[in-house]
Every structure is written in structure tokens, then in C-alpha cells.
Amino acid sequence: MPARHPLEQLIENNRQWSASRQETDPDFFRRLTNLQAPEYLWIGCADSRVPANEIVGLDPGELFVHRNVANVVVHTDLNCLSVLQYAVDVLKVKHVIVCGHYGCGGVQAALTNQKLGLINNWLRHVQDVSQKYANLLPEDMPEAERTDRLCELNVIEQVTNVAQTTILESAWERGQEVTVHGWVYRLANGLVRHLHMDIPKHDEIEAARKRSIERLLSR
């Protein structure tokens, strides 16, 4: 008897999922094939415990997604920028959500300067955030709290980075309605925290950042 393929269980899961979908909603795959019209772009962490669609209760086709380690938006990352450009210019999404998560391993590694190899080059961006806000991350703060604070600050900075791309600037200049938001997801209870980092146009970037940080410090 041939050995069982190591991914056979995943294939079987897929068959069961497809059958279940068609049983409860016979037109599901027809609609999915004919149309992709999401109103939201989700930029999140690659962590396997943070399933974007499930967190916000949306079906496939309702949420456009880009994920990377520590939900970083870099102005030279053509992968992320291509997703953002397609979402804004072609799909005409109304909302771009940057969502980090508490206890993020990438953020913790950046904060504690862990040596993990190639990925340290990527996490340098998060270390830049920690250095920028060093006064909000005191050494005497417990490590778990410092990590969570940096998760929040990292989201605030990445939202700012999204808003400062030529993609969003051009969209706002032509009058397109699209708002950038910042959230943080908590693994322990499955709830999203709204950081009140909402930017509907370019000239509100600094006001939104100031408001969001003030709310963090007032908790």
C-alpha cells in the first residue's frame, strides 16, 4: 500500500469544506468566481493564529489581504505596495486596515534584539519604531507590557506609512473616499482593539497619530 501523502488530510479537509459550503449556499462558488468587490484591505501579521477573514466574520471575496511578519509597511516593499495599489486603484476599497496583534513574536524579537538571521533585516523597521518611541517604552516596564505597547506603536507607525504612500496621496487628491485604520488583535480573547488611528485624508495624519498615542497613554 502506498504511503499516505503528508498533505492528504488538508486535501480531505478542503473537500469537506467545499461540500459544506455548497450544501449551505449552492451559489457561493458561482458568486465567488464572478466577482471580487471587497470594501476592505487588511494588512496584517503572517502569524498563523490571526486569520483575517474569521476575525471580522467575512467570507472569501469580502476582504483583500496582505500579510507579512509584524505587519510592516515599507515604502520600498513592492510586494506590499502592489497589493495596496491594486486594492485602492482597481478594487476601490473604502477602508485599509492595518492590524497587529498582542504578543507578536516579530515585535518581541525586535524589542529584545534577538538574533534570528535574515529576518532581523526586516525587523529593523520595528526596531526603528521602538527607538522613535523609546520614551514610551521604559526599561522598567514589564517585558510583556513593553511588547504589547510596541505592538500598538508599530501599528500607529505602519498606518502612517500607508497614508504617506503615493498611492493614498493620489487617491485622496482625486477625491476618492478611502480611510486608513489601525487595530490590534488580542489572541487571548479574539477581540480587536480600535486604536482610534483613522486617517481619511492626508492632512489628518499627524492629528490622528497624536490622538491615538494620547489615548494609549491615558488608559
C-alpha positions in Angstrom: 0.0 0.0 0.0 1.5 3.4 -1.0 2.3 5.7 1.9 -0.2 8.4 2.7 0.7 11.8 1.3 1.6 14.1 4.2 -0.9 16.7 3.0 -3.7 14.3 2.3 -5.6 15.5 5.4 -5.5 19.0 4.2 -6.9 17.9 0.8 -9.7 15.9 2.6 -10.4 19.0 4.7 -10.8 21.0 1.6 -13.2 18.5 0.1 -15.3 18.6 3.2 -15.2 22.4 3.3 -16.3 22.7 -0.4 -19.2 20.2 0.2 -20.3 22.0 3.3 -20.3 25.4 1.5 -22.3 24.1 -1.4 -24.8 22.4 0.9 -25.5 25.6 2.9 -25.1 28.0 0.0 -25.4 26.4 -3.5 -24.5 29.7 -5.3 -21.4 30.5 -3.1 -18.7 29.5 -5.6 -20.6 30.9 -8.6 -20.7 34.3 -6.9 -17.0 34.0 -5.8 -15.9 33.2 -9.3 -17.8 36.0 -11.0 -17.0 38.9 -8.7 -14.3 40.2 -6.4 -15.5 43.5 -4.8 -14.2 43.8 -1.3 -14.6 47.1 0.6 -11.6 46.4 2.8 -7.9 45.8 2.5 -6.3 44.0 5.5 -2.6 44.4 6.2 -1.8 42.1 9.0 0.8 39.8 10.5 1.7 36.5 9.0 1.2 34.8 12.3 -0.9 31.6 11.7 -3.1 32.4 14.8 -4.5 35.6 13.2 -7.0 34.5 10.4 -8.1 37.8 8.9 -11.5 36.8 7.4 -12.6 34.8 10.5 -11.7 37.6 12.9 -14.1 40.0 11.3 -16.7 37.4 10.1 -16.3 38.0 6.4 -16.5 35.5 3.6 -13.8 35.0 0.9 -14.1 37.8 -1.6 -15.1 40.3 1.0 -11.6 41.1 2.4 -8.5 41.7 0.3 -5.5 40.6 2.4 -1.7 41.2 2.6 0.3 39.7 5.4 3.9 39.8 6.5 5.9 39.4 9.7 4.9 42.1 12.2 2.5 43.8 9.7 5.2 46.2 8.4 4.6 48.7 5.6 7.8 49.8 3.9 7.9 52.3 1.1 10.4 50.2 -0.8 8.4 46.9 -0.4 7.0 46.4 -3.9 5.0 43.4 -2.8 3.0 45.3 -0.2 2.8 48.4 -2.4 1.5 46.4 -5.3 -1.3 44.9 -3.1 -2.1 48.4 -1.8 -2.2 49.9 -5.3 -4.4 47.2 -6.7 -6.8 47.4 -3.7 -7.1 51.2 -3.9 -6.9 51.9 -7.6 -8.6 48.8 -9.1 -10.8 47.3 -6.4 -11.6 50.8 -5.0 -11.6 49.6 -1.3 -13.1 52.1 1.1 -11.0 51.0 4.1 -7.4 50.0 4.6 -6.9 48.2 8.0 -3.5 47.7 9.5 -4.0 45.1 12.2 -1.2 43.9 14.5 -1.6 41.5 17.4 -0.6 41.5 21.0 2.2 39.1 21.9 3.6 39.4 18.3 6.8 37.3 18.1 8.3 39.6 15.5 7.8 42.7 17.6 9.1 40.9 20.7 12.2 39.8 18.7 12.8 43.4 17.6 12.3 44.8 21.1 14.7 42.3 22.7 17.2 42.3 19.8 17.0 38.5 19.2 19.4 37.2 16.6 17.2 35.2 14.2 19.2 35.6 10.9 17.8 37.1 7.7 14.6 38.2 9.4 16.5 40.7 11.6 16.9 42.9 8.5 13.1 43.1 8.2 12.6 43.6 11.9 14.9 46.5 11.8 11.9 48.6 10.8 10.2 47.7 14.0 13.3 48.5 16.0 13.2 51.9 14.3 9.7 52.3 15.8 11.0 51.3 19.3 13.8 53.8 19.1 11.5 56.6 17.9 9.2 56.0 20.9 11.8 55.0 23.4 10.3 57.3 26.0 7.1 55.4 25.8 8.9 52.0 26.3 10.8 52.5 29.6 13.2 49.7 30.6 11.4 49.2 33.9 8.1 48.3 32.2 7.5 44.5 32.3 8.6 42.9 29.1 5.1 41.6 28.1 3.7 45.1 28.6 6.5 46.7 26.6 5.9 44.2 23.8 2.2 45.0 23.7 2.9 48.7 23.8 5.3 48.4 20.9 2.7 46.3 19.0 0.4 49.3 19.3 3.0 51.9 18.4 4.1 49.7 15.4 0.5 49.7 14.1 0.3 53.5 14.5 3.5 53.9 12.5 2.5 51.5 9.8 -0.8 53.3 9.4 1.2 56.5 9.0 3.3 54.8 6.4 0.3 53.6 4.4 -1.2 57.1 4.5 2.1 58.6 3.2 2.4 56.4 0.2 1.9 58.0 -3.2 -1.0 55.5 -3.7 -3.1 57.1 -0.9 -1.9 60.6 -1.7 -3.0 60.2 -5.3 -6.3 58.6 -4.3 -7.1 61.5 -1.9 -6.1 64.1 -4.4 -8.6 62.8 -7.0 -11.3 62.8 -4.3 -11.5 59.0 -3.7 -13.0 58.1 -0.4 -10.7 55.7 1.4 -9.7 55.7 5.1 -6.7 54.0 6.8 -7.3 52.5 10.2 -5.2 50.9 13.0 -6.3 47.9 15.0 -4.6 45.4 17.4 -6.0 41.8 17.9 -5.7 40.0 21.2 -5.1 36.3 20.9 -6.3 35.6 24.4 -9.9 36.6 23.8 -10.2 37.0 20.0 -11.1 40.7 20.2 -9.9 43.6 18.2 -8.8 46.9 19.8 -9.5 50.0 17.8 -6.5 52.4 18.3 -8.5 55.4 17.1 -5.9 55.8 14.4 -8.2 56.7 11.5 -6.9 58.8 8.5 -9.5 59.8 5.9 -7.2 62.3 4.1 -3.5 63.4 4.0 -3.7 66.5 6.2 -5.1 64.5 9.1 -2.1 62.2 9.5 -0.3 64.0 12.4 -3.6 64.7 14.3 -4.6 61.1 14.1 -1.2 59.9 15.3 -1.2 62.3 18.2 -4.8 61.4 19.2 -4.0 57.7 19.1 -0.9 57.9 21.2 -2.7 60.1 23.8 -5.4 57.5 24.1 -2.8 54.8 24.7 -1.1 56.8 27.5 -4.4 57.7 29.1 -5.5 54.0 29.7 
